[in-house]
Amino acid sequence: MAVVMALQSAPIYRLLKTWSGLSKRDRTTFSNLKEFVSSNENWTRLRHHLTNTKLPCIPYLGKKLNLFFFFFKKKYFLF
């Protein structure tokens, strides 16, 4: 996930000649990975995949930590 996000960063994404040099298969693979880790609909595809994956599986801890801090703030800082 981190690699896909890094490849979508502005400095890398602007390398038009490099992206055009990739094979169609590589561009299709990258496109599929982009859809998989898309934040659309609250990371639905990624969540669905993680819940249906057999153990052992290392979850993406960034989403878990976000949920933890969201509930922590809600419990202690909102009146």
TORNUDO-913464 format. One record per residue: residue in one letter; x, y, z of N, C-alpha, C, O in turn. Coordinates in nm, 3 decimals, always signed. Example, Ala and Ser with C-alpha at 12.3 -4.5 7.8 and 13.67 -1.06 7.14 Angstrom:
BEGIN
<atom><code>a</code><n_x>+1.319</n_x><n_y>-0.569</n_y><n_z>+0.780</n_z><ca_x>+1.230</ca_x><ca_y>-0.450</ca_y><ca_z>+0.780</ca_z><c_x>+1.320</c_x><c_y>-0.330</c_y><c_z>+0.780</c_z><o_x>+1.424</o_x><o_y>-0.332</o_y><o_z>+0.846</o_z></atom>
<atom><code>s</code><n_x>+1.285</n_x><n_y>-0.225</n_y><n_z>+0.708</n_z><ca_x>+1.367</ca_x><ca_y>-0.106</ca_y><ca_z>+0.714</ca_z><c_x>+1.290</c_x><c_y>+0.003</c_y><c_z>+0.787</c_z><o_x>+1.341</o_x><o_y>+0.114</o_y><o_z>+0.804</o_z></atom>
% end
This chain:
BEGIN
<atom><code>m</code><n_x>+0.082</n_x><n_y>-0.119</n_y><n_z>+0.000</n_z><ca_x>+0.000</ca_x><ca_y>+0.000</ca_y><ca_z>+0.000</ca_z><c_x>+0.087</c_x><c_y>+0.125</c_y><c_z>+0.000</c_z><o_x>+0.060</o_x><o_y>+0.221</o_y><o_z>-0.072</o_z></atom>
<atom><code>a</code><n_x>+0.191</n_x><n_y>+0.124</n_y><n_z>+0.081</n_z><ca_x>+0.279</ca_x><ca_y>+0.240</ca_y><ca_z>+0.089</ca_z><c_x>+0.348</c_x><c_y>+0.266</c_y><c_z>-0.044</c_z><o_x>+0.369</o_x><o_y>+0.381</o_y><o_z>-0.081</o_z></atom>
<atom><code>v</code><n_x>+0.383</n_x><n_y>+0.161</n_y><n_z>-0.114</n_z><ca_x>+0.451</ca_x><ca_y>+0.176</ca_y><ca_z>-0.243</ca_z><c_x>+0.357</c_x><c_y>+0.239</c_y><c_z>-0.345</c_z><o_x>+0.396</o_x><o_y>+0.329</o_y><o_z>-0.419</o_z></atom>
<atom><code>v</code><n_x>+0.233</n_x><n_y>+0.193</n_y><n_z>-0.348</n_z><ca_x>+0.134</ca_x><ca_y>+0.250</ca_y><ca_z>-0.443</ca_z><c_x>+0.110</c_x><c_y>+0.396</c_y><c_z>-0.410</c_z><o_x>+0.103</o_x><o_y>+0.479</o_y><o_z>-0.501</o_z></atom>
<atom><code>m</code><n_x>+0.096</n_x><n_y>+0.428</n_y><n_z>-0.282</n_z><ca_x>+0.074</ca_x><ca_y>+0.567</ca_y><ca_z>-0.242</ca_z><c_x>+0.194</c_x><c_y>+0.655</c_y><c_z>-0.280</c_z><o_x>+0.177</o_x><o_y>+0.768</o_y><o_z>-0.325</o_z></atom>
<atom><code>a</code><n_x>+0.314</n_x><n_y>+0.601</n_y><n_z>-0.262</n_z><ca_x>+0.434</ca_x><ca_y>+0.678</ca_y><ca_z>-0.298</ca_z><c_x>+0.442</c_x><c_y>+0.701</c_y><c_z>-0.448</c_z><o_x>+0.482</o_x><o_y>+0.808</o_y><o_z>-0.493</o_z></atom>
<atom><code>l</code><n_x>+0.402</n_x><n_y>+0.601</n_y><n_z>-0.527</n_z><ca_x>+0.404</ca_x><ca_y>+0.617</ca_y><ca_z>-0.672</ca_z><c_x>+0.300</c_x><c_y>+0.717</c_y><c_z>-0.720</c_z><o_x>+0.310</o_x><o_y>+0.768</o_y><o_z>-0.832</o_z></atom>
<atom><code>q</code><n_x>+0.201</n_x><n_y>+0.746</n_y><n_z>-0.638</n_z><ca_x>+0.099</ca_x><ca_y>+0.844</ca_y><ca_z>-0.674</ca_z><c_x>+0.134</c_x><c_y>+0.984</c_y><c_z>-0.625</c_z><o_x>+0.059</o_x><o_y>+1.078</o_y><o_z>-0.651</o_z></atom>
<atom><code>s</code><n_x>+0.246</n_x><n_y>+0.999</n_y><n_z>-0.554</n_z><ca_x>+0.285</ca_x><ca_y>+1.131</ca_y><ca_z>-0.506</ca_z><c_x>+0.317</c_x><c_y>+1.222</c_y><c_z>-0.625</c_z><o_x>+0.353</o_x><o_y>+1.174</o_y><o_z>-0.732</o_z></atom>
<atom><code>a</code><n_x>+0.303</n_x><n_y>+1.350</n_y><n_z>-0.605</n_z><ca_x>+0.317</ca_x><ca_y>+1.447</ca_y><ca_z>-0.714</ca_z><c_x>+0.450</c_x><c_y>+1.439</c_y><c_z>-0.787</c_z><o_x>+0.450</o_x><o_y>+1.437</o_y><o_z>-0.910</o_z></atom>
<atom><code>p</code><n_x>+0.565</n_x><n_y>+1.434</n_y><n_z>-0.718</n_z><ca_x>+0.692</ca_x><ca_y>+1.430</ca_y><ca_z>-0.792</ca_z><c_x>+0.707</c_x><c_y>+1.306</c_y><c_z>-0.880</c_z><o_x>+0.763</o_x><o_y>+1.315</o_y><o_z>-0.990</o_z></atom>
<atom><code>i</code><n_x>+0.659</n_x><n_y>+1.193</n_y><n_z>-0.835</n_z><ca_x>+0.671</ca_x><ca_y>+1.069</ca_y><ca_z>-0.913</ca_z><c_x>+0.566</c_x><c_y>+1.067</c_y><c_z>-1.024</c_z><o_x>+0.595</o_x><o_y>+1.026</o_y><o_z>-1.137</o_z></atom>
<atom><code>y</code><n_x>+0.446</n_x><n_y>+1.110</n_y><n_z>-0.994</n_z><ca_x>+0.337</ca_x><ca_y>+1.105</ca_y><ca_z>-1.091</ca_z><c_x>+0.364</c_x><c_y>+1.196</c_y><c_z>-1.211</c_z><o_x>+0.312</o_x><o_y>+1.172</o_y><o_z>-1.320</o_z></atom>
<atom><code>r</code><n_x>+0.445</n_x><n_y>+1.302</n_y><n_z>-1.191</n_z><ca_x>+0.475</ca_x><ca_y>+1.395</ca_y><ca_z>-1.300</ca_z><c_x>+0.581</c_x><c_y>+1.344</c_y><c_z>-1.396</c_z><o_x>+0.611</o_x><o_y>+1.411</o_y><o_z>-1.495</o_z></atom>
<atom><code>l</code><n_x>+0.639</n_x><n_y>+1.228</n_y><n_z>-1.371</n_z><ca_x>+0.741</ca_x><ca_y>+1.172</ca_y><ca_z>-1.460</ca_z><c_x>+0.674</c_x><c_y>+1.108</c_y><c_z>-1.581</c_z><o_x>+0.669</o_x><o_y>+0.986</o_y><o_z>-1.592</o_z></atom>
<atom><code>l</code><n_x>+0.622</n_x><n_y>+1.190</n_y><n_z>-1.669</n_z><ca_x>+0.541</ca_x><ca_y>+1.142</ca_y><ca_z>-1.781</ca_z><c_x>+0.617</c_x><c_y>+1.049</c_y><c_z>-1.875</c_z><o_x>+0.561</o_x><o_y>+0.950</o_y><o_z>-1.922</o_z></atom>
<atom><code>k</code><n_x>+0.743</n_x><n_y>+1.080</n_y><n_z>-1.903</n_z><ca_x>+0.820</ca_x><ca_y>+0.994</ca_y><ca_z>-1.994</ca_z><c_x>+0.844</c_x><c_y>+0.857</c_y><c_z>-1.931</c_z><o_x>+0.842</o_x><o_y>+0.755</o_y><o_z>-2.000</o_z></atom>
<atom><code>t</code><n_x>+0.866</n_x><n_y>+0.855</n_y><n_z>-1.802</n_z><ca_x>+0.887</ca_x><ca_y>+0.728</ca_y><ca_z>-1.733</ca_z><c_x>+0.760</c_x><c_y>+0.644</c_y><c_z>-1.735</c_z><o_x>+0.764</o_x><o_y>+0.525</o_y><o_z>-1.765</o_z></atom>
<atom><code>w</code><n_x>+0.646</n_x><n_y>+0.707</n_y><n_z>-1.704</n_z><ca_x>+0.519</ca_x><ca_y>+0.634</ca_y><ca_z>-1.704</ca_z><c_x>+0.485</c_x><c_y>+0.584</c_y><c_z>-1.844</c_z><o_x>+0.432</o_x><o_y>+0.474</o_y><o_z>-1.860</o_z></atom>
<atom><code>s</code><n_x>+0.515</n_x><n_y>+0.663</n_y><n_z>-1.945</n_z><ca_x>+0.484</ca_x><ca_y>+0.620</ca_y><ca_z>-2.082</ca_z><c_x>+0.575</c_x><c_y>+0.505</c_y><c_z>-2.127</c_z><o_x>+0.541</o_x><o_y>+0.432</o_y><o_z>-2.220</o_z></atom>
<atom><code>g</code><n_x>+0.690</n_x><n_y>+0.489</n_y><n_z>-2.063</n_z><ca_x>+0.781</ca_x><ca_y>+0.382</ca_y><ca_z>-2.097</ca_z><c_x>+0.742</c_x><c_y>+0.247</c_y><c_z>-2.038</c_z><o_x>+0.800</o_x><o_y>+0.144</o_y><o_z>-2.074</o_z></atom>
<atom><code>l</code><n_x>+0.646</n_x><n_y>+0.246</n_y><n_z>-1.948</n_z><ca_x>+0.602</ca_x><ca_y>+0.120</ca_y><ca_z>-1.890</ca_z><c_x>+0.519</c_x><c_y>+0.039</c_y><c_z>-1.989</c_z><o_x>+0.453</o_x><o_y>+0.094</o_y><o_z>-2.076</o_z></atom>
<atom><code>s</code><n_x>+0.525</n_x><n_y>-0.090</n_y><n_z>-1.974</n_z><ca_x>+0.445</ca_x><ca_y>-0.176</ca_y><ca_z>-2.062</ca_z><c_x>+0.298</c_x><c_y>-0.165</c_y><c_z>-2.025</c_z><o_x>+0.263</o_x><o_y>-0.121</o_y><o_z>-1.915</o_z></atom>
<atom><code>k</code><n_x>+0.213</n_x><n_y>-0.205</n_y><n_z>-2.116</n_z><ca_x>+0.069</ca_x><ca_y>-0.200</ca_y><ca_z>-2.091</ca_z><c_x>+0.032</c_x><c_y>-0.289</c_y><c_z>-1.972</c_z><o_x>-0.054</o_x><o_y>-0.255</o_y><o_z>-1.892</o_z></atom>
<atom><code>r</code><n_x>+0.099</n_x><n_y>-0.403</n_y><n_z>-1.962</n_z><ca_x>+0.073</ca_x><ca_y>-0.494</ca_y><ca_z>-1.850</ca_z><c_x>+0.107</c_x><c_y>-0.428</c_y><c_z>-1.716</c_z><o_x>+0.031</o_x><o_y>-0.441</o_y><o_z>-1.620</o_z></atom>
<atom><code>d</code><n_x>+0.219</n_x><n_y>-0.357</n_y><n_z>-1.709</n_z><ca_x>+0.260</ca_x><ca_y>-0.290</ca_y><ca_z>-1.586</ca_z><c_x>+0.164</c_x><c_y>-0.177</c_y><c_z>-1.550</c_z><o_x>+0.129</o_x><o_y>-0.158</o_y><o_z>-1.434</o_z></atom>
<atom><code>r</code><n_x>+0.122</n_x><n_y>-0.101</n_y><n_z>-1.652</n_z><ca_x>+0.026</ca_x><ca_y>+0.007</ca_y><ca_z>-1.626</ca_z><c_x>-0.108</c_x><c_y>-0.048</c_y><c_z>-1.578</c_z><o_x>-0.172</o_x><o_y>+0.011</o_y><o_z>-1.491</o_z></atom>
<atom><code>t</code><n_x>-0.151</n_x><n_y>-0.161</n_y><n_z>-1.634</n_z><ca_x>-0.276</ca_x><ca_y>-0.224</ca_y><ca_z>-1.591</ca_z><c_x>-0.263</c_x><c_y>-0.274</c_y><c_z>-1.447</c_z><o_x>-0.356</o_x><o_y>-0.257</o_y><o_z>-1.367</o_z></atom>
<atom><code>t</code><n_x>-0.151</n_x><n_y>-0.334</n_y><n_z>-1.414</n_z><ca_x>-0.127</ca_x><ca_y>-0.381</ca_y><ca_z>-1.278</ca_z><c_x>-0.131</c_x><c_y>-0.264</c_y><c_z>-1.180</c_z><o_x>-0.192</o_x><o_y>-0.273</o_y><o_z>-1.074</o_z></atom>
<atom><code>f</code><n_x>-0.064</n_x><n_y>-0.155</n_y><n_z>-1.216</n_z><ca_x>-0.063</ca_x><ca_y>-0.038</ca_y><ca_z>-1.128</ca_z><c_x>-0.204</c_x><c_y>+0.020</c_y><c_z>-1.113</c_z><o_x>-0.243</o_x><o_y>+0.060</o_y><o_z>-1.003</o_z></atom>
<atom><code>s</code><n_x>-0.278</n_x><n_y>+0.024</n_y><n_z>-1.220</n_z><ca_x>-0.415</ca_x><ca_y>+0.074</ca_y><ca_z>-1.214</ca_z><c_x>-0.501</c_x><c_y>-0.012</c_y><c_z>-1.121</c_z><o_x>-0.580</o_x><o_y>+0.041</o_y><o_z>-1.043</o_z></atom>
<atom><code>n</code><n_x>-0.485</n_x><n_y>-0.143</n_y><n_z>-1.130</n_z><ca_x>-0.559</ca_x><ca_y>-0.233</ca_y><ca_z>-1.041</ca_z><c_x>-0.520</c_x><c_y>-0.213</c_y><c_z>-0.895</c_z><o_x>-0.605</o_x><o_y>-0.215</o_y><o_z>-0.807</o_z></atom>
<atom><code>l</code><n_x>-0.391</n_x><n_y>-0.195</n_y><n_z>-0.871</n_z><ca_x>-0.346</ca_x><ca_y>-0.170</ca_y><ca_z>-0.734</ca_z><c_x>-0.398</c_x><c_y>-0.037</c_y><c_z>-0.681</c_z><o_x>-0.433</o_x><o_y>-0.025</o_y><o_z>-0.563</o_z></atom>
<atom><code>k</code><n_x>-0.404</n_x><n_y>+0.065</n_y><n_z>-0.769</n_z><ca_x>-0.459</ca_x><ca_y>+0.194</ca_y><ca_z>-0.727</ca_z><c_x>-0.604</c_x><c_y>+0.181</c_y><c_z>-0.684</c_z><o_x>-0.645</o_x><o_y>+0.238</o_y><o_z>-0.583</o_z></atom>
<atom><code>e</code><n_x>-0.681</n_x><n_y>+0.105</n_y><n_z>-0.760</n_z><ca_x>-0.821</ca_x><ca_y>+0.083</ca_y><ca_z>-0.724</ca_z><c_x>-0.833</c_x><c_y>+0.006</c_y><c_z>-0.594</c_z><o_x>-0.922</o_x><o_y>+0.033</o_y><o_z>-0.513</o_z></atom>
<atom><code>f</code><n_x>-0.744</n_x><n_y>-0.089</n_y><n_z>-0.573</n_z><ca_x>-0.749</ca_x><ca_y>-0.173</ca_y><ca_z>-0.453</ca_z><c_x>-0.724</c_x><c_y>-0.093</c_y><c_z>-0.326</c_z><o_x>-0.790</o_x><o_y>-0.116</o_y><o_z>-0.225</o_z></atom>
<atom><code>v</code><n_x>-0.630</n_x><n_y>+0.001</n_y><n_z>-0.330</n_z><ca_x>-0.597</ca_x><ca_y>+0.079</ca_y><ca_z>-0.210</ca_z><c_x>-0.661</c_x><c_y>+0.218</c_y><c_z>-0.214</c_z><o_x>-0.618</o_x><o_y>+0.309</o_y><o_z>-0.142</o_z></atom>
<atom><code>s</code><n_x>-0.762</n_x><n_y>+0.234</n_y><n_z>-0.295</n_z><ca_x>-0.830</ca_x><ca_y>+0.362</ca_y><ca_z>-0.306</ca_z><c_x>-0.904</c_x><c_y>+0.396</c_y><c_z>-0.177</c_z><o_x>-0.960</o_x><o_y>+0.308</o_y><o_z>-0.112</o_z></atom>
<atom><code>s</code><n_x>-0.904</n_x><n_y>+0.522</n_y><n_z>-0.141</n_z><ca_x>-0.974</ca_x><ca_y>+0.564</ca_y><ca_z>-0.020</ca_z><c_x>-1.123</c_x><c_y>+0.589</c_y><c_z>-0.045</c_z><o_x>-1.194</o_x><o_y>+0.633</o_y><o_z>+0.045</o_z></atom>
<atom><code>n</code><n_x>-1.170</n_x><n_y>+0.561</n_y><n_z>-0.165</n_z><ca_x>-1.311</ca_x><ca_y>+0.577</ca_y><ca_z>-0.197</ca_z><c_x>-1.396</c_x><c_y>+0.488</c_y><c_z>-0.107</c_z><o_x>-1.357</o_x><o_y>+0.375</o_y><o_z>-0.075</o_z></atom>
<atom><code>e</code><n_x>-1.510</n_x><n_y>+0.540</n_y><n_z>-0.068</n_z><ca_x>-1.604</ca_x><ca_y>+0.466</ca_y><ca_z>+0.017</ca_z><c_x>-1.536</c_x><c_y>+0.411</c_y><c_z>+0.143</c_z><o_x>-1.562</o_x><o_y>+0.298</o_y><o_z>+0.184</o_z></atom>
<atom><code>n</code><n_x>-1.450</n_x><n_y>+0.492</n_y><n_z>+0.203</n_z><ca_x>-1.385</ca_x><ca_y>+0.459</ca_y><ca_z>+0.330</ca_z><c_x>-1.304</c_x><c_y>+0.329</c_y><c_z>+0.321</c_z><o_x>-1.314</o_x><o_y>+0.243</o_y><o_z>+0.409</o_z></atom>
<atom><code>w</code><n_x>-1.223</n_x><n_y>+0.316</n_y><n_z>+0.218</n_z><ca_x>-1.132</ca_x><ca_y>+0.203</ca_y><ca_z>+0.201</ca_z><c_x>-1.205</c_x><c_y>+0.069</c_y><c_z>+0.192</c_z><o_x>-1.156</o_x><o_y>-0.032</o_y><o_z>+0.243</o_z></atom>
<atom><code>t</code><n_x>-1.322</n_x><n_y>+0.066</n_y><n_z>+0.128</n_z><ca_x>-1.407</ca_x><ca_y>-0.053</ca_y><ca_z>+0.126</ca_z><c_x>-1.336</c_x><c_y>-0.175</c_y><c_z>+0.068</c_z><o_x>-1.343</o_x><o_y>-0.282</o_y><o_z>+0.128</o_z></atom>
<atom><code>r</code><n_x>-1.270</n_x><n_y>-0.162</n_y><n_z>-0.044</n_z><ca_x>-1.205</ca_x><ca_y>-0.278</ca_y><ca_z>-0.107</ca_z><c_x>-1.096</c_x><c_y>-0.336</c_y><c_z>-0.018</c_z><o_x>-1.085</o_x><o_y>-0.457</o_y><o_z>-0.003</o_z></atom>
<atom><code>l</code><n_x>-1.016</n_x><n_y>-0.249</n_y><n_z>+0.042</n_z><ca_x>-0.909</ca_x><ca_y>-0.295</ca_y><ca_z>+0.128</ca_z><c_x>-0.965</c_x><c_y>-0.364</c_y><c_z>+0.252</c_z><o_x>-0.917</o_x><o_y>-0.470</o_y><o_z>+0.292</o_z></atom>
<atom><code>r</code><n_x>-1.067</n_x><n_y>-0.304</n_y><n_z>+0.314</n_z><ca_x>-1.130</ca_x><ca_y>-0.364</ca_y><ca_z>+0.432</ca_z><c_x>-1.190</c_x><c_y>-0.500</c_y><c_z>+0.398</c_z><o_x>-1.174</o_x><o_y>-0.595</o_y><o_z>+0.474</o_z></atom>
<atom><code>h</code><n_x>-1.258</n_x><n_y>-0.509</n_y><n_z>+0.285</n_z><ca_x>-1.320</ca_x><ca_y>-0.634</ca_y><ca_z>+0.245</ca_z><c_x>-1.214</c_x><c_y>-0.742</c_y><c_z>+0.225</c_z><o_x>-1.232</o_x><o_y>-0.856</o_y><o_z>+0.268</o_z></atom>
<atom><code>h</code><n_x>-1.105</n_x><n_y>-0.706</n_y><n_z>+0.162</n_z><ca_x>-0.998</ca_x><ca_y>-0.802</ca_y><ca_z>+0.138</ca_z><c_x>-0.937</c_x><c_y>-0.848</c_y><c_z>+0.270</c_z><o_x>-0.911</o_x><o_y>-0.968</o_y><o_z>+0.287</o_z></atom>
<atom><code>l</code><n_x>-0.912</n_x><n_y>-0.757</n_y><n_z>+0.363</n_z><ca_x>-0.851</ca_x><ca_y>-0.794</ca_y><ca_z>+0.491</ca_z><c_x>-0.943</c_x><c_y>-0.883</c_y><c_z>+0.575</c_z><o_x>-0.895</o_x><o_y>-0.972</o_y><o_z>+0.644</o_z></atom>
<atom><code>t</code><n_x>-1.075</n_x><n_y>-0.859</n_y><n_z>+0.569</n_z><ca_x>-1.165</ca_x><ca_y>-0.944</ca_y><ca_z>+0.647</ca_z><c_x>-1.180</c_x><c_y>-1.082</c_y><c_z>+0.586</c_z><o_x>-1.209</o_x><o_y>-1.178</o_y><o_z>+0.658</o_z></atom>
<atom><code>n</code><n_x>-1.163</n_x><n_y>-1.095</n_y><n_z>+0.456</n_z><ca_x>-1.178</ca_x><ca_y>-1.225</ca_y><ca_z>+0.390</ca_z><c_x>-1.047</c_x><c_y>-1.300</c_y><c_z>+0.371</c_z><o_x>-1.047</o_x><o_y>-1.410</o_y><o_z>+0.315</o_z></atom>
<atom><code>t</code><n_x>-0.937</n_x><n_y>-1.244</n_y><n_z>+0.416</n_z><ca_x>-0.807</ca_x><ca_y>-1.308</ca_y><ca_z>+0.403</ca_z><c_x>-0.786</c_x><c_y>-1.404</c_y><c_z>+0.519</c_z><o_x>-0.814</o_x><o_y>-1.371</o_y><o_z>+0.634</o_z></atom>
<atom><code>k</code><n_x>-0.736</n_x><n_y>-1.522</n_y><n_z>+0.488</n_z><ca_x>-0.708</ca_x><ca_y>-1.620</ca_y><ca_z>+0.593</ca_z><c_x>-0.581</c_x><c_y>-1.581</c_y><c_z>+0.666</c_z><o_x>-0.489</o_x><o_y>-1.523</o_y><o_z>+0.608</o_z></atom>
<atom><code>l</code><n_x>-0.577</n_x><n_y>-1.612</n_y><n_z>+0.792</n_z><ca_x>-0.460</ca_x><ca_y>-1.581</ca_y><ca_z>+0.875</ca_z><c_x>-0.344</c_x><c_y>-1.670</c_y><c_z>+0.835</c_z><o_x>-0.368</o_x><o_y>-1.779</o_y><o_z>+0.785</o_z></atom>
<atom><code>p</code><n_x>-0.223</n_x><n_y>-1.631</n_y><n_z>+0.852</n_z><ca_x>-0.177</ca_x><ca_y>-1.506</ca_y><ca_z>+0.908</ca_z><c_x>-0.180</c_x><c_y>-1.393</c_y><c_z>+0.806</c_z><o_x>-0.148</o_x><o_y>-1.412</o_y><o_z>+0.689</o_z></atom>
<atom><code>c</code><n_x>-0.218</n_x><n_y>-1.278</n_y><n_z>+0.852</n_z><ca_x>-0.227</ca_x><ca_y>-1.160</ca_y><ca_z>+0.766</ca_z><c_x>-0.183</c_x><c_y>-1.040</c_y><c_z>+0.849</c_z><o_x>-0.226</o_x><o_y>-1.023</o_y><o_z>+0.962</o_z></atom>
<atom><code>i</code><n_x>-0.098</n_x><n_y>-0.957</n_y><n_z>+0.793</n_z><ca_x>-0.055</ca_x><ca_y>-0.836</ca_y><ca_z>+0.861</ca_z><c_x>-0.143</c_x><c_y>-0.723</c_y><c_z>+0.811</c_z><o_x>-0.131</o_x><o_y>-0.683</o_y><o_z>+0.695</o_z></atom>
<atom><code>p</code><n_x>-0.231</n_x><n_y>-0.669</n_y><n_z>+0.896</n_z><ca_x>-0.321</ca_x><ca_y>-0.563</ca_y><ca_z>+0.850</ca_z><c_x>-0.244</c_x><c_y>-0.432</c_y><c_z>+0.831</c_z><o_x>-0.135</o_x><o_y>-0.414</o_y><o_z>+0.884</o_z></atom>
<atom><code>y</code><n_x>-0.304</n_x><n_y>-0.343</n_y><n_z>+0.756</n_z><ca_x>-0.246</ca_x><ca_y>-0.209</ca_y><ca_z>+0.741</ca_z><c_x>-0.274</c_x><c_y>-0.133</c_y><c_z>+0.870</c_z><o_x>-0.388</o_x><o_y>-0.095</o_y><o_z>+0.897</o_z></atom>
<atom><code>l</code><n_x>-0.171</n_x><n_y>-0.109</n_y><n_z>+0.948</n_z><ca_x>-0.188</ca_x><ca_y>-0.051</ca_y><ca_z>+1.081</ca_z><c_x>-0.231</c_x><c_y>+0.095</c_y><c_z>+1.078</c_z><o_x>-0.286</o_x><o_y>+0.144</o_y><o_z>+1.177</o_z></atom>
<atom><code>g</code><n_x>-0.209</n_x><n_y>+0.164</n_y><n_z>+0.968</n_z><ca_x>-0.249</ca_x><ca_y>+0.304</ca_y><ca_z>+0.960</ca_z><c_x>-0.399</c_x><c_y>+0.321</c_y><c_z>+0.980</c_z><o_x>-0.442</o_x><o_y>+0.412</o_y><o_z>+1.050</o_z></atom>
<atom><code>k</code><n_x>-0.479</n_x><n_y>+0.234</n_y><n_z>+0.919</n_z><ca_x>-0.625</ca_x><ca_y>+0.244</ca_y><ca_z>+0.934</ca_z><c_x>-0.667</c_x><c_y>+0.208</c_y><c_z>+1.075</c_z><o_x>-0.758</o_x><o_y>+0.270</o_y><o_z>+1.131</o_z></atom>
<atom><code>k</code><n_x>-0.603</n_x><n_y>+0.107</n_y><n_z>+1.134</n_z><ca_x>-0.636</ca_x><ca_y>+0.066</ca_y><ca_z>+1.271</ca_z><c_x>-0.604</c_x><c_y>+0.178</c_y><c_z>+1.370</c_z><o_x>-0.682</o_x><o_y>+0.205</o_y><o_z>+1.461</o_z></atom>
<atom><code>l</code><n_x>-0.490</n_x><n_y>+0.244</n_y><n_z>+1.351</n_z><ca_x>-0.453</ca_x><ca_y>+0.353</ca_y><ca_z>+1.441</ca_z><c_x>-0.546</c_x><c_y>+0.473</c_y><c_z>+1.425</c_z><o_x>-0.579</o_x><o_y>+0.539</o_y><o_z>+1.523</o_z></atom>
<atom><code>n</code><n_x>-0.588</n_x><n_y>+0.500</n_y><n_z>+1.302</n_z><ca_x>-0.683</ca_x><ca_y>+0.609</ca_y><ca_z>+1.281</ca_z><c_x>-0.813</c_x><c_y>+0.584</c_y><c_z>+1.356</c_z><o_x>-0.866</o_x><o_y>+0.673</o_y><o_z>+1.421</o_z></atom>
<atom><code>l</code><n_x>-0.864</n_x><n_y>+0.461</n_y><n_z>+1.347</n_z><ca_x>-0.987</ca_x><ca_y>+0.427</ca_y><ca_z>+1.420</ca_z><c_x>-0.967</c_x><c_y>+0.438</c_y><c_z>+1.569</c_z><o_x>-1.054</o_x><o_y>+0.488</o_y><o_z>+1.640</o_z></atom>
<atom><code>f</code><n_x>-0.853</n_x><n_y>+0.391</n_y><n_z>+1.619</n_z><ca_x>-0.824</ca_x><ca_y>+0.399</ca_y><ca_z>+1.762</ca_z><c_x>-0.824</c_x><c_y>+0.543</c_y><c_z>+1.810</c_z><o_x>-0.888</o_x><o_y>+0.574</o_y><o_z>+1.911</o_z></atom>
<atom><code>f</code><n_x>-0.752</n_x><n_y>+0.631</n_y><n_z>+1.741</n_z><ca_x>-0.745</ca_x><ca_y>+0.770</ca_y><ca_z>+1.784</ca_z><c_x>-0.878</c_x><c_y>+0.842</c_y><c_z>+1.767</c_z><o_x>-0.910</o_x><o_y>+0.931</o_y><o_z>+1.846</o_z></atom>
<atom><code>f</code><n_x>-0.955</n_x><n_y>+0.805</n_y><n_z>+1.666</n_z><ca_x>-1.087</ca_x><ca_y>+0.864</ca_y><ca_z>+1.649</ca_z><c_x>-1.173</c_x><c_y>+0.834</c_y><c_z>+1.770</c_z><o_x>-1.237</o_x><o_y>+0.925</o_y><o_z>+1.824</o_z></atom>
<atom><code>f</code><n_x>-1.177</n_x><n_y>+0.709</n_y><n_z>+1.814</n_z><ca_x>-1.259</ca_x><ca_y>+0.673</ca_y><ca_z>+1.929</ca_z><c_x>-1.203</c_x><c_y>+0.728</c_y><c_z>+2.058</c_z><o_x>-1.278</o_x><o_y>+0.763</o_y><o_z>+2.149</o_z></atom>
<atom><code>f</code><n_x>-1.070</n_x><n_y>+0.737</n_y><n_z>+2.068</n_z><ca_x>-1.007</ca_x><ca_y>+0.794</ca_y><ca_z>+2.186</ca_z><c_x>-1.045</c_x><c_y>+0.941</c_y><c_z>+2.202</c_z><o_x>-1.082</o_x><o_y>+0.985</o_y><o_z>+2.311</o_z></atom>
<atom><code>k</code><n_x>-1.037</n_x><n_y>+1.018</n_y><n_z>+2.092</n_z><ca_x>-1.074</ca_x><ca_y>+1.159</ca_y><ca_z>+2.096</ca_z><c_x>-1.222</c_x><c_y>+1.175</c_y><c_z>+2.131</c_z><o_x>-1.260</o_x><o_y>+1.260</o_y><o_z>+2.211</o_z></atom>
<atom><code>k</code><n_x>-1.303</n_x><n_y>+1.092</n_y><n_z>+2.071</n_z><ca_x>-1.446</ca_x><ca_y>+1.101</ca_y><ca_z>+2.093</ca_z><c_x>-1.481</c_x><c_y>+1.074</c_y><c_z>+2.239</c_z><o_x>-1.568</o_x><o_y>+1.140</o_y><o_z>+2.296</o_z></atom>
<atom><code>k</code><n_x>-1.414</n_x><n_y>+0.978</n_y><n_z>+2.298</n_z><ca_x>-1.445</ca_x><ca_y>+0.940</ca_y><ca_z>+2.436</ca_z><c_x>-1.397</c_x><c_y>+1.045</c_y><c_z>+2.536</c_z><o_x>-1.468</o_x><o_y>+1.074</o_y><o_z>+2.632</o_z></atom>
<atom><code>y</code><n_x>-1.279</n_x><n_y>+1.102</n_y><n_z>+2.516</n_z><ca_x>-1.219</ca_x><ca_y>+1.188</ca_y><ca_z>+2.618</ca_z><c_x>-1.224</c_x><c_y>+1.337</c_y><c_z>+2.588</c_z><o_x>-1.211</o_x><o_y>+1.417</o_y><o_z>+2.681</o_z></atom>
<atom><code>f</code><n_x>-1.243</n_x><n_y>+1.378</n_y><n_z>+2.466</n_z><ca_x>-1.232</ca_x><ca_y>+1.520</ca_y><ca_z>+2.436</ca_z><c_x>-1.362</c_x><c_y>+1.585</c_y><c_z>+2.392</c_z><o_x>-1.370</o_x><o_y>+1.708</o_y><o_z>+2.391</o_z></atom>
<atom><code>l</code><n_x>-1.461</n_x><n_y>+1.508</n_y><n_z>+2.357</n_z><ca_x>-1.588</ca_x><ca_y>+1.567</ca_y><ca_z>+2.319</ca_z><c_x>-1.685</c_x><c_y>+1.559</c_y><c_z>+2.437</c_z><o_x>-1.696</o_x><o_y>+1.456</o_y><o_z>+2.502</o_z></atom>
<atom><code>f</code><n_x>-1.753</n_x><n_y>+1.667</n_y><n_z>+2.463</n_z><ca_x>-1.843</ca_x><ca_y>+1.669</ca_y><ca_z>+2.577</ca_z><c_x>-1.985</c_x><c_y>+1.656</c_y><c_z>+2.532</c_z><o_x>-2.077</o_x><o_y>+1.656</o_y><o_z>+2.615</o_z></atom>
% end
